[in-house]
Amino acid sequence: MKVRKKMEKRYDCIVIGAGVSGMTAAIYLKRAGLDVLLLEKSAPGGQINQTSKIENYPGFLSVDGPTLAMNMFEQVQNLDISYQYGNVAKIRNREDLKEVITDQDIYLAKALIIATGRIPNKLNLEEENRFINRGVSWCALCDGSFYKNKVVGVIGSGNSALEEALYLSEICSKVIMMNRKDRYKGSAMLLEELKKKDNVEFIYHCVVQKLNEKDGHLGSITVKQDESIKEIKMEGLFEYIGYHPDTEILQDFHITSSDGYIIVDQNMKTNEKGIYACGDVIQKDVYQIATAIGEGAIAATQVQKDLSIQ
């Protein structure tokens, strides 16, 4: 069997990650006249593809995540920005360039913008992976239709849990909200809207301990609530218990914090020459679509300035 030799292609800048921040950076770079490649291992839009309703993005009274993502990607395509699907295996220095190795090709660039975003946390239960696509999900918009007129659980206390529970309440016969603590840290407006739903139940001081199978799929979960152990029947469990940064490809560079987020200055520059970062992968206080877009624009503008003086 003949092995395909990886091709080397050169660009001024490579943007890794086609979420809202990465696409913004690519648009600004292209409009500045730079040769840019946008790399993505999943669907354009990143995390917002899992959001059923966005009501805090200026210019839209309400928009769903996939629609906003596709609108942005259409702009990327209209500008004829080079776009490749691929999983980045490694990044390393090669003289004055950055080498990006994917499962298909090798790319070289004068600068990199890392916009890989964040990955949802798991409960890390022993049997959790066994129920992926068989009852456990991290995306109500993607998988909610499979649970029409069924009982599902939502675990988490932030906006993601509240937003997706609202979406599920329109589809499912019952939504059971489970929170480790005694209050929610998400939007008070979302919480009040959810409390008005007749088919939504709230359980506090609740810790999921076990996932139980029925006919090859999730049938119930075992939880500890205060000092008691009980079983709750449900066919779907949606987990929204936080995120961690997708920065494994940067292990050879010392540009991340102790919890894995990329450390940048006000211009989105890291302490590694030629590497910039933006969006939810960076260490910051606010994780919103609006801020991610702004950071993408700042990163691209700084790359343009730095390359112009080389």
C-alpha positions in Angstrom: 0.0 0.0 0.0 1.4 3.4 -1.1 1.7 5.9 1.8 0.7 9.4 1.0 3.5 11.9 1.6 2.5 14.9 3.7 2.6 18.1 1.7 4.1 21.3 3.1 2.2 24.5 2.5 3.3 28.0 3.6 1.2 30.9 4.9 1.6 34.3 6.5 -0.6 33.2 9.4 -2.4 30.0 10.4 -5.5 30.3 12.7 -6.2 27.1 14.6 -9.9 26.9 15.5 -12.9 28.1 13.5 -15.0 29.3 16.3 -16.3 32.9 16.4 -12.9 34.2 17.6 -10.9 32.3 15.0 -13.2 33.2 12.1 -13.0 36.8 13.1 -9.2 36.7 13.2 -9.1 35.0 9.8 -11.5 37.7 8.3 -9.4 40.5 9.6 -6.1 38.9 8.4 -7.5 38.3 4.9 -8.9 41.8 4.6 -5.4 43.1 5.5 -4.0 41.3 2.5 -2.3 38.4 4.4 -2.2 34.8 3.2 -4.1 33.0 5.9 -5.2 29.4 6.6 -8.1 28.5 8.9 -7.8 25.1 10.4 -10.7 23.3 12.2 -11.2 19.8 13.5 -14.9 20.0 13.8 -17.7 22.2 12.4 -17.2 25.9 11.9 -18.6 27.9 14.9 -17.2 25.8 17.7 -19.1 26.0 21.0 -21.9 28.2 19.7 -23.2 25.3 17.6 -24.4 23.8 20.8 -26.4 26.9 21.8 -30.1 26.9 21.1 -30.8 30.6 21.8 -28.5 33.7 21.9 -30.2 36.9 23.2 -27.2 39.0 24.3 -25.4 39.5 21.0 -25.9 43.0 19.6 -27.8 43.2 16.4 -30.0 40.1 17.0 -33.0 40.1 19.2 -32.6 36.3 19.2 -30.5 33.9 17.1 -29.6 30.3 17.5 -25.9 29.3 17.6 -25.7 27.3 14.3 -27.3 30.2 12.3 -24.8 32.7 13.7 -22.0 30.3 13.0 -23.0 29.7 9.4 -23.5 33.5 8.8 -19.9 34.0 9.9 -18.6 31.0 7.9 -20.3 32.4 4.8 -18.3 35.5 5.2 -15.1 33.4 5.5 -16.1 31.7 2.2 -17.0 34.9 0.4 -13.5 36.2 1.2 -12.0 33.0 -0.3 -10.1 32.3 2.9 -8.2 29.0 2.8 -10.1 26.5 5.0 -9.0 23.0 5.9 -10.5 20.3 8.1 -7.9 18.6 10.1 -6.8 17.6 13.6 -3.6 19.3 14.7 -1.2 16.7 16.2 1.8 18.9 16.9 3.2 22.4 16.7 6.9 23.2 16.8 9.5 25.7 15.7 11.3 25.4 12.5 13.9 28.2 12.2 11.9 31.5 12.0 8.6 29.7 11.2 6.0 27.7 13.1 5.3 24.2 11.8 1.8 22.8 12.2 1.5 19.1 11.7 -2.0 17.7 11.1 -3.1 14.1 10.4 -3.1 15.0 6.7 -0.5 17.7 6.0 2.3 19.9 7.3 1.8 23.7 7.3 4.4 26.5 7.9 3.6 30.0 8.9 5.3 33.2 10.2 2.6 33.5 12.9 0.0 31.3 14.6 -3.3 32.3 16.3 -4.6 29.7 18.7 -8.4 29.8 18.9 -9.1 26.3 19.9 -11.7 27.1 22.6 -12.8 24.9 25.5 -14.0 21.3 25.9 -16.9 20.4 28.2 -16.0 18.6 31.4 -17.3 15.1 32.1 -18.5 13.6 35.4 -15.7 11.1 35.1 -17.8 8.2 36.1 -16.5 4.7 35.3 -19.4 3.9 32.9 -19.8 7.4 31.4 -18.2 6.8 28.0 -20.3 3.7 27.5 -23.4 5.8 27.4 -22.2 8.4 24.9 -24.9 8.5 22.1 -26.9 6.1 24.3 -28.2 8.6 26.9 -25.3 10.9 27.9 -24.8 14.2 26.0 -23.2 17.6 26.2 -25.4 19.2 23.5 -29.2 19.6 23.9 -29.4 21.2 20.5 -27.7 18.3 18.8 -29.3 15.4 20.6 -32.5 16.8 22.2 -34.8 15.6 19.5 -33.9 12.0 20.4 -35.6 12.5 23.8 -39.0 13.9 22.6 -41.7 13.2 25.2 -39.1 11.5 27.4 -37.7 12.3 30.9 -34.2 13.8 30.9 -31.9 15.2 33.5 -29.7 18.3 33.3 -26.7 18.7 35.6 -25.0 22.1 36.2 -25.6 25.5 37.7 -24.5 28.0 35.0 -26.0 29.6 32.0 -25.4 26.6 29.7 -27.4 24.3 32.0 -30.3 26.9 32.2 -30.4 27.7 28.5 -30.3 24.1 27.4 -32.9 23.0 30.0 -35.3 25.7 28.6 -34.8 24.2 25.1 -35.3 20.7 26.4 -38.5 21.7 28.3 -40.1 22.4 25.0 -39.3 18.9 23.7 -39.3 16.5 26.7 -42.1 15.4 29.0 -40.0 16.2 32.0 -36.7 17.9 32.8 -35.0 17.2 36.1 -32.5 19.9 37.1 -29.7 18.7 39.3 -27.4 21.0 41.2 -24.6 20.1 43.7 -25.3 23.3 45.6 -28.3 25.2 46.8 -28.4 27.9 44.2 -27.7 28.6 40.5 -24.9 30.9 39.4 -26.4 31.5 35.9 -28.7 34.3 34.7 -31.6 35.1 37.2 -33.8 35.8 34.2 -33.2 32.3 32.7 -33.8 30.7 36.1 -37.1 32.5 36.6 -38.3 31.5 33.1 -37.3 27.9 33.9 -39.2 27.9 37.2 -42.4 28.8 35.4 -42.3 25.6 33.5 -44.7 22.9 34.7 -42.5 20.1 33.5 -39.3 21.2 35.2 -38.2 19.8 38.6 -35.3 21.1 40.7 -33.2 18.9 42.9 -30.5 20.5 45.1 -27.5 19.1 47.0 -27.4 16.4 44.4 -24.3 14.4 43.2 -24.5 11.8 40.4 -22.8 8.6 41.5 -23.7 6.0 38.9 -25.3 5.6 35.5 -27.6 2.6 35.2 -28.4 0.7 32.0 -31.7 -0.4 30.6 -31.9 -2.3 27.3 -28.6 -1.0 26.2 -29.3 2.7 27.0 -29.4 4.9 30.0 -32.4 4.0 32.1 -31.7 5.8 35.4 -29.0 7.4 37.5 -28.1 6.9 41.2 -27.5 10.1 43.1 -26.6 11.1 46.6 -28.8 13.9 47.9 -27.6 15.2 51.3 -27.2 11.9 53.2 -29.5 9.7 51.2 -29.0 7.6 48.1 -31.7 7.3 45.5 -32.4 6.2 42.0 -34.0 8.6 39.4 -35.4 7.2 36.2 -34.5 9.1 33.1 -33.5 8.3 29.5 -31.1 11.2 28.9 -28.6 13.1 30.9 -27.2 16.4 29.7 -24.0 17.5 31.4 -23.0 21.2 31.8 -20.4 21.2 34.6 -17.9 23.5 33.2 -15.1 23.5 30.6 -11.4 23.1 30.3 -9.1 24.7 27.6 -8.2 22.7 24.5 -4.4 23.4 24.7 -2.9 19.9 24.6 -1.1 20.7 21.3 0.9 23.4 23.1 2.7 21.1 25.5 6.1 22.0 24.0 5.6 25.7 24.8 5.5 27.4 28.2 2.6 29.7 27.5 -0.3 28.3 29.6 -1.4 28.8 33.2 -1.5 26.0 35.8 -5.1 25.2 34.7 -4.1 25.1 31.0 -5.4 28.5 29.7 -3.1 30.5 27.4 -1.6 33.6 29.0 -1.7 36.6 26.7 -1.1 40.3 27.0 -3.6 43.0 25.9 -2.7 42.5 22.3 -3.3 38.7 22.5 0.5 38.0 22.3 2.0 35.1 24.2 5.5 35.0 25.5 6.4 32.8 22.6 7.4 34.8 19.5 5.0 34.2 16.7 2.2 32.7 18.7 -1.0 34.6 19.6 -4.2 33.4 21.1 -7.9 34.6 21.4 -11.3 33.5 22.4 -12.2 31.0 25.2 -8.8 29.4 25.2 -7.1 32.3 26.8 -7.0 33.2 30.5 -9.6 35.8 31.2 -12.7 36.7 33.3 -15.4 37.0 30.7 -16.4 34.2 28.3 -18.9 35.6 25.9 -19.4 35.6 22.1 -18.9 39.4 22.0 -15.6 39.3 23.9 -14.3 36.4 21.8 -15.0 38.3 18.6 -13.2 41.4 19.9 -10.2 39.3 20.9 -10.0 37.7 17.4 -9.9 41.2 15.9 -7.2 42.3 18.3 -5.0 39.2 17.6 -5.3 39.6 13.9 -4.4 43.3 14.0 -1.4 42.6 16.2 -0.2 39.9 13.8 -0.5 42.3 10.9 1.6 44.9 12.8 4.3 42.5 13.8 4.6 40.9 10.3 4.9 44.4 8.7 8.0 45.2 10.6 9.8 41.9 10.0 
